[in-house]
Amino acid sequence: MNETEYRVVDGHVEVLAGDELLWRGDVDGLVAYRAIALPDTNDGIVVMDWSHRPPGVEDWHPFPNLLRIRPDGNPVWTAELPLRLGEKCYTGIEWRDGKLIGFLWANAAELDPATGAVRRSWFKK
């Protein structure tokens, strides 16, 4: 059972096991927006803040900003964007009914927790 907690405090990711802080920092030097624990693992899923893009990534450029990370903050994968839908970044994440759901501006995507690949996507507005 996963007892690792992931949260965002002032744009930084914090990883806790009970009351013990395992790691606090930035993932790939980016500002974090939301973080959740990935069930049945010690890993977490982090959505980086789309308004704080890396240098050279303009608002109209795709910004793959959803990552799976280990408890030490190292990335495992970066999720694909369903570009055929015209989406440029993720806005949220949720574990729902045993599925990893990434939210975009007008759509949602079910993601493979092992790889970050888009399994399916749909219009949500």
Salt bridges, closest charged atoms under 4 A:
GLU14 OE1 - ARG7 NE 2.89
GLU14 OE2 - ARG24 NE 2.96
ASP26 OD1 - HIS12 ND1 2.56
ASP43 OD2 - ARG68 NE 2.84
ASP49 OD2 - HIS52 ND1 3.14
ASP59 OD1 - ARG53 NE 3.72
GLU94 OE2 - ARG96 NE 2.76
GLU110 OE2 - ARG119 NH1 3.32
GLU110 OE1 - ARG120 NE 2.95
ASP112 OD1 - ARG119 NH2 3.59
